[in-house]
């Protein structure tokens, strides 16, 4: 009689033999999914980039004064409270 290790090996061989025809399709679909995720990640980064301040902005004294007097929370300007 076969033990658990031998049965596992036999089942593994059967799965591999039966799935060889489908293996290229599985790998291809996994590659497509990875490319889609990568492009969506890139699109989200590009979408968030315009919202951030461009480099070099905020170096003027007027911008520094504006930042010290108020801050933005959920889109509303509030007075800054120093503790």
mmCIF file of the N, C-alpha and C atoms, coordinates in Angstrom:
data_MODEL
# 
_entry.id   MODEL 
# 
loop_
_atom_site.group_PDB 
_atom_site.id 
_atom_site.type_symbol 
_atom_site.label_atom_id 
_atom_site.label_alt_id 
_atom_site.label_comp_id 
_atom_site.label_asym_id 
_atom_site.label_entity_id 
_atom_site.label_seq_id 
_atom_site.pdbx_PDB_ins_code 
_atom_site.Cartn_x 
_atom_site.Cartn_y 
_atom_site.Cartn_z 
_atom_site.occupancy 
_atom_site.B_iso_or_equiv 
_atom_site.pdbx_formal_charge 
_atom_site.auth_seq_id 
_atom_site.auth_comp_id 
_atom_site.auth_asym_id 
_atom_site.auth_atom_id 
_atom_site.pdbx_PDB_model_num 
ATOM 1   N N  . UNK A 1 1  ? 0.839   -1.174 0.000   1.00 0.00 ? 1  UNK A N  1 
ATOM 2   C CA . UNK A 1 1  ? 0.000   0.000  0.000   1.00 0.00 ? 1  UNK A CA 1 
ATOM 3   C C  . UNK A 1 1  ? 0.891   1.247  0.000   1.00 0.00 ? 1  UNK A C  1 
ATOM 4   N N  . UNK A 1 2  ? 0.376   2.315  -0.607  1.00 0.00 ? 2  UNK A N  1 
ATOM 5   C CA . UNK A 1 2  ? 1.140   3.556  -0.722  1.00 0.00 ? 2  UNK A CA 1 
ATOM 6   C C  . UNK A 1 2  ? 0.953   4.420  0.524   1.00 0.00 ? 2  UNK A C  1 
ATOM 7   N N  . UNK A 1 3  ? 2.012   5.073  0.926   1.00 0.00 ? 3  UNK A N  1 
ATOM 8   C CA . UNK A 1 3  ? 1.943   5.985  2.067   1.00 0.00 ? 3  UNK A CA 1 
ATOM 9   C C  . UNK A 1 3  ? 1.523   7.382  1.601   1.00 0.00 ? 3  UNK A C  1 
ATOM 10  N N  . UNK A 1 4  ? 1.467   8.298  2.549   1.00 0.00 ? 4  UNK A N  1 
ATOM 11  C CA . UNK A 1 4  ? 1.032   9.665  2.241   1.00 0.00 ? 4  UNK A CA 1 
ATOM 12  C C  . UNK A 1 4  ? 2.025   10.355 1.309   1.00 0.00 ? 4  UNK A C  1 
ATOM 13  N N  . UNK A 1 5  ? 3.297   10.155 1.514   1.00 0.00 ? 5  UNK A N  1 
ATOM 14  C CA . UNK A 1 5  ? 4.317   10.775 0.662   1.00 0.00 ? 5  UNK A CA 1 
ATOM 15  C C  . UNK A 1 5  ? 4.223   10.299 -0.772  1.00 0.00 ? 5  UNK A C  1 
ATOM 16  N N  . UNK A 1 6  ? 4.025   8.992  -0.962  1.00 0.00 ? 6  UNK A N  1 
ATOM 17  C CA . UNK A 1 6  ? 3.910   8.465  -2.321  1.00 0.00 ? 6  UNK A CA 1 
ATOM 18  C C  . UNK A 1 6  ? 2.641   8.948  -3.000  1.00 0.00 ? 6  UNK A C  1 
ATOM 19  N N  . UNK A 1 7  ? 1.536   8.995  -2.257  1.00 0.00 ? 7  UNK A N  1 
ATOM 20  C CA . UNK A 1 7  ? 0.272   9.483  -2.822  1.00 0.00 ? 7  UNK A CA 1 
ATOM 21  C C  . UNK A 1 7  ? 0.379   10.952 -3.228  1.00 0.00 ? 7  UNK A C  1 
ATOM 22  N N  . UNK A 1 8  ? 1.047   11.733 -2.401  1.00 0.00 ? 8  UNK A N  1 
ATOM 23  C CA . UNK A 1 8  ? 1.243   13.153 -2.718  1.00 0.00 ? 8  UNK A CA 1 
ATOM 24  C C  . UNK A 1 8  ? 2.065   13.299 -3.989  1.00 0.00 ? 8  UNK A C  1 
ATOM 25  N N  . UNK A 1 9  ? 3.098   12.503 -4.115  1.00 0.00 ? 9  UNK A N  1 
ATOM 26  C CA . UNK A 1 9  ? 3.938   12.548 -5.308  1.00 0.00 ? 9  UNK A CA 1 
ATOM 27  C C  . UNK A 1 9  ? 3.170   12.137 -6.551  1.00 0.00 ? 9  UNK A C  1 
ATOM 28  N N  . UNK A 1 10 ? 2.363   11.099 -6.464  1.00 0.00 ? 10 UNK A N  1 
ATOM 29  C CA . UNK A 1 10 ? 1.562   10.647 -7.600  1.00 0.00 ? 10 UNK A CA 1 
ATOM 30  C C  . UNK A 1 10 ? 0.556   11.722 -8.003  1.00 0.00 ? 10 UNK A C  1 
ATOM 31  N N  . UNK A 1 11 ? -0.117  12.313 -7.024  1.00 0.00 ? 11 UNK A N  1 
ATOM 32  C CA . UNK A 1 11 ? -1.086  13.374 -7.322  1.00 0.00 ? 11 UNK A CA 1 
ATOM 33  C C  . UNK A 1 11 ? -0.398  14.582 -7.945  1.00 0.00 ? 11 UNK A C  1 
ATOM 34  N N  . UNK A 1 12 ? 0.772   14.922 -7.477  1.00 0.00 ? 12 UNK A N  1 
ATOM 35  C CA . UNK A 1 12 ? 1.525   16.041 -8.029  1.00 0.00 ? 12 UNK A CA 1 
ATOM 36  C C  . UNK A 1 12 ? 1.896   15.779 -9.485  1.00 0.00 ? 12 UNK A C  1 
ATOM 37  N N  . UNK A 1 13 ? 2.336   14.566 -9.782  1.00 0.00 ? 13 UNK A N  1 
ATOM 38  C CA . UNK A 1 13 ? 2.690   14.210 -11.159 1.00 0.00 ? 13 UNK A CA 1 
ATOM 39  C C  . UNK A 1 13 ? 1.449   14.268 -12.052 1.00 0.00 ? 13 UNK A C  1 
ATOM 40  N N  . UNK A 1 14 ? 0.321   13.779 -11.569 1.00 0.00 ? 14 UNK A N  1 
ATOM 41  C CA . UNK A 1 14 ? -0.917  13.812 -12.356 1.00 0.00 ? 14 UNK A CA 1 
ATOM 42  C C  . UNK A 1 14 ? -1.336  15.251 -12.628 1.00 0.00 ? 14 UNK A C  1 
ATOM 43  N N  . UNK A 1 15 ? -1.268  16.101 -11.634 1.00 0.00 ? 15 UNK A N  1 
ATOM 44  C CA . UNK A 1 15 ? -1.638  17.509 -11.813 1.00 0.00 ? 15 UNK A CA 1 
ATOM 45  C C  . UNK A 1 15 ? -0.715  18.178 -12.823 1.00 0.00 ? 15 UNK A C  1 
ATOM 46  N N  . UNK A 1 16 ? 0.574   17.925 -12.735 1.00 0.00 ? 16 UNK A N  1 
ATOM 47  C CA . UNK A 1 16 ? 1.529   18.531 -13.665 1.00 0.00 ? 16 UNK A CA 1 
ATOM 48  C C  . UNK A 1 16 ? 1.273   18.045 -15.079 1.00 0.00 ? 16 UNK A C  1 
ATOM 49  N N  . UNK A 1 17 ? 1.048   16.750 -15.259 1.00 0.00 ? 17 UNK A N  1 
ATOM 50  C CA . UNK A 1 17 ? 0.821   16.188 -16.592 1.00 0.00 ? 17 UNK A CA 1 
ATOM 51  C C  . UNK A 1 17 ? -0.456  16.749 -17.203 1.00 0.00 ? 17 UNK A C  1 
ATOM 52  N N  . UNK A 1 18 ? -1.506  16.840 -16.403 1.00 0.00 ? 18 UNK A N  1 
ATOM 53  C CA . UNK A 1 18 ? -2.779  17.324 -16.928 1.00 0.00 ? 18 UNK A CA 1 
ATOM 54  C C  . UNK A 1 18 ? -2.785  18.834 -17.147 1.00 0.00 ? 18 UNK A C  1 
ATOM 55  N N  . UNK A 1 19 ? -1.958  19.551 -16.421 1.00 0.00 ? 19 UNK A N  1 
ATOM 56  C CA . UNK A 1 19 ? -1.986  21.012 -16.534 1.00 0.00 ? 19 UNK A CA 1 
ATOM 57  C C  . UNK A 1 19 ? -0.906  21.572 -17.458 1.00 0.00 ? 19 UNK A C  1 
ATOM 58  N N  . UNK A 1 20 ? -0.114  20.716 -18.093 1.00 0.00 ? 20 UNK A N  1 
ATOM 59  C CA . UNK A 1 20 ? 0.935   21.213 -18.982 1.00 0.00 ? 20 UNK A CA 1 
ATOM 60  C C  . UNK A 1 20 ? 0.333   22.004 -20.135 1.00 0.00 ? 20 UNK A C  1 
ATOM 61  N N  . UNK A 1 21 ? -0.814  21.570 -20.634 1.00 0.00 ? 21 UNK A N  1 
ATOM 62  C CA . UNK A 1 21 ? -1.459  22.279 -21.742 1.00 0.00 ? 21 UNK A CA 1 
ATOM 63  C C  . UNK A 1 21 ? -1.933  23.665 -21.305 1.00 0.00 ? 21 UNK A C  1 
ATOM 64  N N  . UNK A 1 22 ? -2.319  23.802 -20.073 1.00 0.00 ? 22 UNK A N  1 
ATOM 65  C CA . UNK A 1 22 ? -2.858  25.073 -19.585 1.00 0.00 ? 22 UNK A CA 1 
ATOM 66  C C  . UNK A 1 22 ? -1.788  25.984 -18.981 1.00 0.00 ? 22 UNK A C  1 
ATOM 67  N N  . UNK A 1 23 ? -0.618  25.461 -18.753 1.00 0.00 ? 23 UNK A N  1 
ATOM 68  C CA . UNK A 1 23 ? 0.437   26.226 -18.093 1.00 0.00 ? 23 UNK A CA 1 
ATOM 69  C C  . UNK A 1 23 ? 0.822   27.502 -18.844 1.00 0.00 ? 23 UNK A C  1 
ATOM 70  N N  . UNK A 1 24 ? 1.021   27.468 -20.164 1.00 0.00 ? 24 UNK A N  1 
ATOM 71  C CA . UNK A 1 24 ? 1.343   28.721 -20.862 1.00 0.00 ? 24 UNK A CA 1 
ATOM 72  C C  . UNK A 1 24 ? 0.250   29.778 -20.738 1.00 0.00 ? 24 UNK A C  1 
ATOM 73  N N  . UNK A 1 25 ? -1.007  29.346 -20.775 1.00 0.00 ? 25 UNK A N  1 
ATOM 74  C CA . UNK A 1 25 ? -2.104  30.297 -20.616 1.00 0.00 ? 25 UNK A CA 1 
ATOM 75  C C  . UNK A 1 25 ? -2.114  30.906 -19.224 1.00 0.00 ? 25 UNK A C  1 
ATOM 76  N N  . UNK A 1 26 ? -1.827  30.085 -18.226 1.00 0.00 ? 26 UNK A N  1 
ATOM 77  C CA . UNK A 1 26 ? -1.786  30.601 -16.859 1.00 0.00 ? 26 UNK A CA 1 
ATOM 78  C C  . UNK A 1 26 ? -0.663  31.617 -16.678 1.00 0.00 ? 26 UNK A C  1 
ATOM 79  N N  . UNK A 1 27 ? 0.500   31.311 -17.241 1.00 0.00 ? 27 UNK A N  1 
ATOM 80  C CA . UNK A 1 27 ? 1.635   32.233 -17.134 1.00 0.00 ? 27 UNK A CA 1 
ATOM 81  C C  . UNK A 1 27 ? 1.345   33.517 -17.905 1.00 0.00 ? 27 UNK A C  1 
ATOM 82  N N  . UNK A 1 28 ? 0.746   33.388 -19.074 1.00 0.00 ? 28 UNK A N  1 
ATOM 83  C CA . UNK A 1 28 ? 0.411   34.562 -19.882 1.00 0.00 ? 28 UNK A CA 1 
ATOM 84  C C  . UNK A 1 28 ? -0.585  35.457 -19.150 1.00 0.00 ? 28 UNK A C  1 
ATOM 85  N N  . UNK A 1 29 ? -1.618  34.862 -18.553 1.00 0.00 ? 29 UNK A N  1 
ATOM 86  C CA . UNK A 1 29 ? -2.603  35.665 -17.835 1.00 0.00 ? 29 UNK A CA 1 
ATOM 87  C C  . UNK A 1 29 ? -1.997  36.299 -16.583 1.00 0.00 ? 29 UNK A C  1 
ATOM 88  N N  . UNK A 1 30 ? -1.071  35.604 -15.940 1.00 0.00 ? 30 UNK A N  1 
ATOM 89  C CA . UNK A 1 30 ? -0.395  36.198 -14.779 1.00 0.00 ? 30 UNK A CA 1 
ATOM 90  C C  . UNK A 1 30 ? 0.455   37.388 -15.215 1.00 0.00 ? 30 UNK A C  1 
ATOM 91  N N  . UNK A 1 31 ? 1.110   37.285 -16.368 1.00 0.00 ? 31 UNK A N  1 
ATOM 92  C CA . UNK A 1 31 ? 1.897   38.407 -16.895 1.00 0.00 ? 31 UNK A CA 1 
ATOM 93  C C  . UNK A 1 31 ? 1.023   39.592 -17.242 1.00 0.00 ? 31 UNK A C  1 
ATOM 94  N N  . UNK A 1 32 ? -0.135  39.332 -17.833 1.00 0.00 ? 32 UNK A N  1 
ATOM 95  C CA . UNK A 1 32 ? -1.073  40.419 -18.161 1.00 0.00 ? 32 UNK A CA 1 
ATOM 96  C C  . UNK A 1 32 ? -1.547  41.112 -16.885 1.00 0.00 ? 32 UNK A C  1 
ATOM 97  N N  . UNK A 1 33 ? -1.861  40.320 -15.867 1.00 0.00 ? 33 UNK A N  1 
ATOM 98  C CA . UNK A 1 33 ? -2.316  40.897 -14.601 1.00 0.00 ? 33 UNK A CA 1 
ATOM 99  C C  . UNK A 1 33 ? -1.227  41.761 -13.978 1.00 0.00 ? 33 UNK A C  1 
ATOM 100 N N  . UNK A 1 34 ? 0.015   41.307 -14.052 1.00 0.00 ? 34 UNK A N  1 
ATOM 101 C CA . UNK A 1 34 ? 1.119   42.087 -13.496 1.00 0.00 ? 34 UNK A CA 1 
ATOM 102 C C  . UNK A 1 34 ? 1.297   43.387 -14.259 1.00 0.00 ? 34 UNK A C  1 
ATOM 103 N N  . UNK A 1 35 ? 1.180   43.347 -15.593 1.00 0.00 ? 35 UNK A N  1 
ATOM 104 C CA . UNK A 1 35 ? 1.294   44.579 -16.385 1.00 0.00 ? 35 UNK A CA 1 
ATOM 105 C C  . UNK A 1 35 ? 0.158   45.542 -16.086 1.00 0.00 ? 35 UNK A C  1 
ATOM 106 N N  . UNK A 1 36 ? -1.045  45.027 -15.905 1.00 0.00 ? 36 UNK A N  1 
ATOM 107 C CA . UNK A 1 36 ? -2.185  45.887 -15.581 1.00 0.00 ? 36 UNK A CA 1 
ATOM 108 C C  . UNK A 1 36 ? -1.969  46.559 -14.233 1.00 0.00 ? 36 UNK A C  1 
ATOM 109 N N  . UNK A 1 37 ? -1.543  45.784 -13.245 1.00 0.00 ? 37 UNK A N  1 
ATOM 110 C CA . UNK A 1 37 ? -1.288  46.362 -11.922 1.00 0.00 ? 37 UNK A CA 1 
ATOM 111 C C  . UNK A 1 37 ? -0.195  47.420 -11.978 1.00 0.00 ? 37 UNK A C  1 
ATOM 112 N N  . UNK A 1 38 ? 0.841   47.162 -12.759 1.00 0.00 ? 38 UNK A N  1 
ATOM 113 C CA . UNK A 1 38 ? 1.943   48.113 -12.883 1.00 0.00 ? 38 UNK A CA 1 
ATOM 114 C C  . UNK A 1 38 ? 1.469   49.403 -13.540 1.00 0.00 ? 38 UNK A C  1 
ATOM 115 N N  . UNK A 1 39 ? 0.645   49.292 -14.592 1.00 0.00 ? 39 UNK A N  1 
ATOM 116 C CA . UNK A 1 39 ? 0.167   50.500 -15.267 1.00 0.00 ? 39 UNK A CA 1 
ATOM 117 C C  . UNK A 1 39 ? -0.802  51.279 -14.385 1.00 0.00 ? 39 UNK A C  1 
ATOM 118 N N  . UNK A 1 40 ? -1.627  50.575 -13.612 1.00 0.00 ? 40 UNK A N  1 
ATOM 119 C CA . UNK A 1 40 ? -2.534  51.267 -12.695 1.00 0.00 ? 40 UNK A CA 1 
ATOM 120 C C  . UNK A 1 40 ? -1.759  51.992 -11.602 1.00 0.00 ? 40 UNK A C  1 
ATOM 121 N N  . UNK A 1 41 ? -0.705  51.376 -11.115 1.00 0.00 ? 41 UNK A N  1 
ATOM 122 C CA . UNK A 1 41 ? 0.139   52.006 -10.098 1.00 0.00 ? 41 UNK A CA 1 
ATOM 123 C C  . UNK A 1 41 ? 0.777   53.278 -10.657 1.00 0.00 ? 41 UNK A C  1 
ATOM 124 N N  . UNK A 1 42 ? 1.281   53.187 -11.892 1.00 0.00 ? 42 UNK A N  1 
ATOM 125 C CA . UNK A 1 42 ? 1.898   54.338 -12.540 1.00 0.00 ? 42 UNK A CA 1 
ATOM 126 C C  . UNK A 1 42 ? 0.863   55.454 -12.749 1.00 0.00 ? 42 UNK A C  1 
ATOM 127 N N  . UNK A 1 43 ? -0.362  55.081 -13.149 1.00 0.00 ? 43 UNK A N  1 
ATOM 128 C CA . UNK A 1 43 ? -1.413  56.072 -13.366 1.00 0.00 ? 43 UNK A CA 1 
ATOM 129 C C  . UNK A 1 43 ? -1.785  56.772 -12.061 1.00 0.00 ? 43 UNK A C  1 
ATOM 130 N N  . UNK A 1 44 ? -1.836  56.018 -10.963 1.00 0.00 ? 44 UNK A N  1 
ATOM 131 C CA . UNK A 1 44 ? -2.142  56.638 -9.674  1.00 0.00 ? 44 UNK A CA 1 
ATOM 132 C C  . UNK A 1 44 ? -1.045  57.595 -9.243  1.00 0.00 ? 44 UNK A C  1 
ATOM 133 N N  . UNK A 1 45 ? 0.214   57.229 -9.485  1.00 0.00 ? 45 UNK A N  1 
ATOM 134 C CA . UNK A 1 45 ? 1.321   58.125 -9.143  1.00 0.00 ? 45 UNK A CA 1 
ATOM 135 C C  . UNK A 1 45 ? 1.246   59.403 -9.968  1.00 0.00 ? 45 UNK A C  1 
ATOM 136 N N  . UNK A 1 46 ? 0.947   59.272 -11.268 1.00 0.00 ? 46 UNK A N  1 
ATOM 137 C CA . UNK A 1 46 ? 0.845   60.455 -12.127 1.00 0.00 ? 46 UNK A CA 1 
ATOM 138 C C  . UNK A 1 46 ? -0.351  61.311 -11.737 1.00 0.00 ? 46 UNK A C  1 
ATOM 139 N N  . UNK A 1 47 ? -1.421  60.670 -11.278 1.00 0.00 ? 47 UNK A N  1 
ATOM 140 C CA . UNK A 1 47 ? -2.599  61.409 -10.857 1.00 0.00 ? 47 UNK A CA 1 
ATOM 141 C C  . UNK A 1 47 ? -2.328  62.195 -9.580  1.00 0.00 ? 47 UNK A C  1 
ATOM 142 N N  . UNK A 1 48 ? -1.558  61.613 -8.678  1.00 0.00 ? 48 UNK A N  1 
ATOM 143 C CA . UNK A 1 48 ? -1.237  62.275 -7.417  1.00 0.00 ? 48 UNK A CA 1 
ATOM 144 C C  . UNK A 1 48 ? -0.142  63.325 -7.576  1.00 0.00 ? 48 UNK A C  1 
ATOM 145 N N  . UNK A 1 49 ? 0.695   63.217 -8.582  1.00 0.00 ? 49 UNK A N  1 
ATOM 146 C CA . UNK A 1 49 ? 1.820   64.132 -8.761  1.00 0.00 ? 49 UNK A CA 1 
ATOM 147 C C  . UNK A 1 49 ? 1.382   65.590 -8.939  1.00 0.00 ? 49 UNK A C  1 
ATOM 148 N N  . UNK A 1 50 ? 0.365   65.916 -9.742  1.00 0.00 ? 50 UNK A N  1 
ATOM 149 C CA . UNK A 1 50 ? -0.023  67.333 -9.871  1.00 0.00 ? 50 UNK A CA 1 
ATOM 150 C C  . UNK A 1 50 ? -0.554  67.934 -8.580  1.00 0.00 ? 50 UNK A C  1 
ATOM 151 N N  . UNK A 1 51 ? -1.077  67.106 -7.703  1.00 0.00 ? 51 UNK A N  1 
ATOM 152 C CA . UNK A 1 51 ? -1.596  67.621 -6.435  1.00 0.00 ? 51 UNK A CA 1 
ATOM 153 C C  . UNK A 1 51 ? -0.476  68.077 -5.517  1.00 0.00 ? 51 UNK A C  1 
ATOM 154 N N  . UNK A 1 52 ? 0.663   67.450 -5.594  1.00 0.00 ? 52 UNK A N  1 
ATOM 155 C CA . UNK A 1 52 ? 1.803   67.805 -4.752  1.00 0.00 ? 52 UNK A CA 1 
ATOM 156 C C  . UNK A 1 52 ? 2.413   69.106 -5.271  1.00 0.00 ? 52 UNK A C  1 
ATOM 157 N N  . UNK A 1 53 ? 3.058   69.843 -4.396  1.00 0.00 ? 53 UNK A N  1 
ATOM 158 C CA . UNK A 1 53 ? 3.693   71.091 -4.790  1.00 0.00 ? 53 UNK A CA 1 
ATOM 159 C C  . UNK A 1 53 ? 4.891   70.790 -5.677  1.00 0.00 ? 53 UNK A C  1 
ATOM 160 N N  . UNK A 1 54 ? 5.067   71.538 -6.763  1.00 0.00 ? 54 UNK A N  1 
ATOM 161 C CA . UNK A 1 54 ? 6.227   71.304 -7.622  1.00 0.00 ? 54 UNK A CA 1 
ATOM 162 C C  . UNK A 1 54 ? 7.511   71.681 -6.909  1.00 0.00 ? 54 UNK A C  1 
ATOM 163 N N  . UNK A 1 55 ? 8.618   71.061 -7.290  1.00 0.00 ? 55 UNK A N  1 
ATOM 164 C CA . UNK A 1 55 ? 9.891   71.391 -6.641  1.00 0.00 ? 55 UNK A CA 1 
ATOM 165 C C  . UNK A 1 55 ? 10.242  72.861 -6.837  1.00 0.00 ? 55 UNK A C  1 
ATOM 166 N N  . UNK A 1 56 ? 10.720  73.492 -5.791  1.00 0.00 ? 56 UNK A N  1 
ATOM 167 C CA . UNK A 1 56 ? 11.091  74.897 -5.863  1.00 0.00 ? 56 UNK A CA 1 
ATOM 168 C C  . UNK A 1 56 ? 9.958   75.826 -5.448  1.00 0.00 ? 56 UNK A C  1 
ATOM 169 N N  . UNK A 1 57 ? 8.741   75.315 -5.384  1.00 0.00 ? 57 UNK A N  1 
ATOM 170 C CA . UNK A 1 57 ? 7.617   76.156 -4.963  1.00 0.00 ? 57 UNK A CA 1 
ATOM 171 C C  . UNK A 1 57 ? 7.680   76.307 -3.446  1.00 0.00 ? 57 UNK A C  1 
ATOM 172 N N  . UNK A 1 58 ? 7.258   77.423 -2.963  1.00 0.00 ? 58 UNK A N  1 
ATOM 173 C CA . UNK A 1 58 ? 7.249   77.643 -1.531  1.00 0.00 ? 58 UNK A CA 1 
ATOM 174 C C  . UNK A 1 58 ? 8.547   78.209 -1.004  1.00 0.00 ? 58 UNK A C  1 
ATOM 175 N N  . UNK A 1 59 ? 9.411   78.702 -1.878  1.00 0.00 ? 59 UNK A N  1 
ATOM 176 C CA . UNK A 1 59 ? 10.668  79.247 -1.394  1.00 0.00 ? 59 UNK A CA 1 
ATOM 177 C C  . UNK A 1 59 ? 10.549  80.731 -1.093  1.00 0.00 ? 59 UNK A C  1 
ATOM 178 N N  . UNK A 1 60 ? 9.442   81.365 -1.517  1.00 0.00 ? 60 UNK A N  1 
ATOM 179 C CA . UNK A 1 60 ? 9.267   82.795 -1.275  1.00 0.00 ? 60 UNK A CA 1 
ATOM 180 C C  . UNK A 1 60 ? 8.803   83.067 0.138   1.00 0.00 ? 60 UNK A C  1 
ATOM 181 N N  . UNK A 1 61 ? 9.006   84.301 0.609   1.00 0.00 ? 61 UNK A N  1 
ATOM 182 C CA . UNK A 1 61 ? 8.612   84.673 1.962   1.00 0.00 ? 61 UNK A CA 1 
ATOM 183 C C  . UNK A 1 61 ? 7.099   84.713 2.104   1.00 0.00 ? 61 UNK A C  1 
ATOM 184 N N  . UNK A 1 62 ? 6.380   85.083 1.036   1.00 0.00 ? 62 UNK A N  1 
ATOM 185 C CA . UNK A 1 62 ? 4.917   85.144 1.103   1.00 0.00 ? 62 UNK A CA 1 
ATOM 186 C C  . UNK A 1 62 ? 4.333   83.758 1.344   1.00 0.00 ? 62 UNK A C  1 
ATOM 187 N N  . UNK A 1 63 ? 4.879   82.751 0.715   1.00 0.00 ? 63 UNK A N  1 
ATOM 188 C CA . UNK A 1 63 ? 4.391   81.395 0.911   1.00 0.00 ? 63 UNK A CA 1 
ATOM 189 C C  . UNK A 1 63 ? 4.699   80.900 2.310   1.00 0.00 ? 63 UNK A C  1 
ATOM 190 N N  . UNK A 1 64 ? 5.840   81.271 2.859   1.00 0.00 ? 64 UNK A N  1 
ATOM 191 C CA . UNK A 1 64 ? 6.194   80.858 4.208   1.00 0.00 ? 64 UNK A CA 1 
ATOM 192 C C  . UNK A 1 64 ? 5.248   81.498 5.223   1.00 0.00 ? 64 UNK A C  1 
ATOM 193 N N  . UNK A 1 65 ? 4.894   82.782 5.021   1.00 0.00 ? 65 UNK A N  1 
ATOM 194 C CA . UNK A 1 65 ? 3.953   83.448 5.920   1.00 0.00 ? 65 UNK A CA 1 
ATOM 195 C C  . UNK A 1 65 ? 2.585   82.798 5.849   1.00 0.00 ? 65 UNK A C  1 
ATOM 196 N N  . UNK A 1 66 ? 2.157   82.428 4.639   1.00 0.00 ? 66 UNK A N  1 
ATOM 197 C CA . UNK A 1 66 ? 0.854   81.810 4.479   1.00 0.00 ? 66 UNK A CA 1 
ATOM 198 C C  . UNK A 1 66 ? 0.824   80.450 5.169   1.00 0.00 ? 66 UNK A C  1 
ATOM 199 N N  . UNK A 1 67 ? 1.905   79.704 5.079   1.00 0.00 ? 67 UNK A N  1 
ATOM 200 C CA . UNK A 1 67 ? 1.958   78.404 5.715   1.00 0.00 ? 67 UNK A CA 1 
ATOM 201 C C  . UNK A 1 67 ? 1.963   78.522 7.234   1.00 0.00 ? 67 UNK A C  1 
ATOM 202 N N  . UNK A 1 68 ? 2.579   79.528 7.774   1.00 0.00 ? 68 UNK A N  1 
ATOM 203 C CA . UNK A 1 68 ? 2.660   79.640 9.222   1.00 0.00 ? 68 UNK A CA 1 
ATOM 204 C C  . UNK A 1 68 ? 1.356   80.144 9.827   1.00 0.00 ? 68 UNK A C  1 
ATOM 205 N N  . UNK A 1 69 ? 0.501   80.816 9.038   1.00 0.00 ? 69 UNK A N  1 
ATOM 206 C CA . UNK A 1 69 ? -0.724  81.354 9.604   1.00 0.00 ? 69 UNK A CA 1 
ATOM 207 C C  . UNK A 1 69 ? -1.905  80.394 9.498   1.00 0.00 ? 69 UNK A C  1 
ATOM 208 N N  . UNK A 1 70 ? -1.899  79.477 8.541   1.00 0.00 ? 70 UNK A N  1 
ATOM 209 C CA . UNK A 1 70 ? -3.026  78.554 8.414   1.00 0.00 ? 70 UNK A CA 1 
ATOM 210 C C  . UNK A 1 70 ? -2.542  77.222 7.871   1.00 0.00 ? 70 UNK A C  1 
ATOM 211 N N  . UNK A 1 71 ? -3.361  76.236 8.005   1.00 0.00 ? 71 UNK A N  1 
ATOM 212 C CA . UNK A 1 71 ? -3.059  74.929 7.439   1.00 0.00 ? 71 UNK A CA 1 
ATOM 213 C C  . UNK A 1 71 ? -4.350  74.339 6.897   1.00 0.00 ? 71 UNK A C  1 
ATOM 214 N N  . UNK A 1 72 ? -4.234  73.386 6.004   1.00 0.00 ? 72 UNK A N  1 
ATOM 215 C CA . UNK A 1 72 ? -5.403  72.806 5.348   1.00 0.00 ? 72 UNK A CA 1 
ATOM 216 C C  . UNK A 1 72 ? -5.710  71.451 5.963   1.00 0.00 ? 72 UNK A C  1 
ATOM 217 N N  . UNK A 1 73 ? -6.939  71.316 6.414   1.00 0.00 ? 73 UNK A N  1 
ATOM 218 C CA . UNK A 1 73 ? -7.417  70.053 6.936   1.00 0.00 ? 73 UNK A CA 1 
ATOM 219 C C  . UNK A 1 73 ? -8.730  69.742 6.231   1.00 0.00 ? 73 UNK A C  1 
ATOM 220 N N  . UNK A 1 74 ? -8.742  68.638 5.476   1.00 0.00 ? 74 UNK A N  1 
ATOM 221 C CA . UNK A 1 74 ? -9.926  68.222 4.733   1.00 0.00 ? 74 UNK A CA 1 
ATOM 222 C C  . UNK A 1 74 ? -10.451 69.340 3.845   1.00 0.00 ? 74 UNK A C  1 
ATOM 223 N N  . UNK A 1 75 ? -9.546  70.089 3.249   1.00 0.00 ? 75 UNK A N  1 
ATOM 224 C CA . UNK A 1 75 ? -9.929  71.108 2.310   1.00 0.00 ? 75 UNK A CA 1 
ATOM 225 C C  . UNK A 1 75 ? -10.388 72.419 2.934   1.00 0.00 ? 75 UNK A C  1 
ATOM 226 N N  . UNK A 1 76 ? -10.343 72.545 4.237   1.00 0.00 ? 76 UNK A N  1 
ATOM 227 C CA . UNK A 1 76 ? -10.772 73.783 4.886   1.00 0.00 ? 76 UNK A CA 1 
ATOM 228 C C  . UNK A 1 76 ? -9.558  74.469 5.513   1.00 0.00 ? 76 UNK A C  1 
ATOM 229 N N  . UNK A 1 77 ? -9.470  75.782 5.384   1.00 0.00 ? 77 UNK A N  1 
ATOM 230 C CA . UNK A 1 77 ? -8.388  76.532 5.987   1.00 0.00 ? 77 UNK A CA 1 
ATOM 231 C C  . UNK A 1 77 ? -8.745  76.829 7.438   1.00 0.00 ? 77 UNK A C  1 
ATOM 232 N N  . UNK A 1 78 ? -7.825  76.554 8.333   1.00 0.00 ? 78 UNK A N  1 
ATOM 233 C CA . UNK A 1 78 ? -8.035  76.843 9.751   1.00 0.00 ? 78 UNK A CA 1 
ATOM 234 C C  . UNK A 1 78 ? -6.848  77.635 10.268  1.00 0.00 ? 78 UNK A C  1 
ATOM 235 N N  . UNK A 1 79 ? -7.060  78.341 11.345  1.00 0.00 ? 79 UNK A N  1 
ATOM 236 C CA . UNK A 1 79 ? -5.973  79.106 11.945  1.00 0.00 ? 79 UNK A CA 1 
ATOM 237 C C  . UNK A 1 79 ? -5.042  78.154 12.670  1.00 0.00 ? 79 UNK A C  1 
ATOM 238 N N  . UNK A 1 80 ? -3.772  78.461 12.605  1.00 0.00 ? 80 UNK A N  1 
ATOM 239 C CA . UNK A 1 80 ? -2.768  77.624 13.266  1.00 0.00 ? 80 UNK A CA 1 
ATOM 240 C C  . UNK A 1 80 ? -2.696  77.997 14.742  1.00 0.00 ? 80 UNK A C  1 
ATOM 241 N N  . UNK A 1 81 ? -2.715  76.984 15.576  1.00 0.00 ? 81 UNK A N  1 
ATOM 242 C CA . UNK A 1 81 ? -2.602  77.217 17.011  1.00 0.00 ? 81 UNK A CA 1 
ATOM 243 C C  . UNK A 1 81 ? -1.284  76.657 17.492  1.00 0.00 ? 81 UNK A C  1 
ATOM 244 N N  . UNK A 1 82 ? -0.410  77.516 17.935  1.00 0.00 ? 82 UNK A N  1 
ATOM 245 C CA . UNK A 1 82 ? 0.873   77.065 18.469  1.00 0.00 ? 82 UNK A CA 1 
ATOM 246 C C  . UNK A 1 82 ? 0.707   76.734 19.931  1.00 0.00 ? 82 UNK A C  1 
ATOM 247 N N  . UNK A 1 83 ? 1.227   75.598 20.322  1.00 0.00 ? 83 UNK A N  1 
ATOM 248 C CA . UNK A 1 83 ? 1.077   75.182 21.729  1.00 0.00 ? 83 UNK A CA 1 
ATOM 249 C C  . UNK A 1 83 ? 2.255   75.582 22.545  1.00 0.00 ? 83 UNK A C  1 
# 
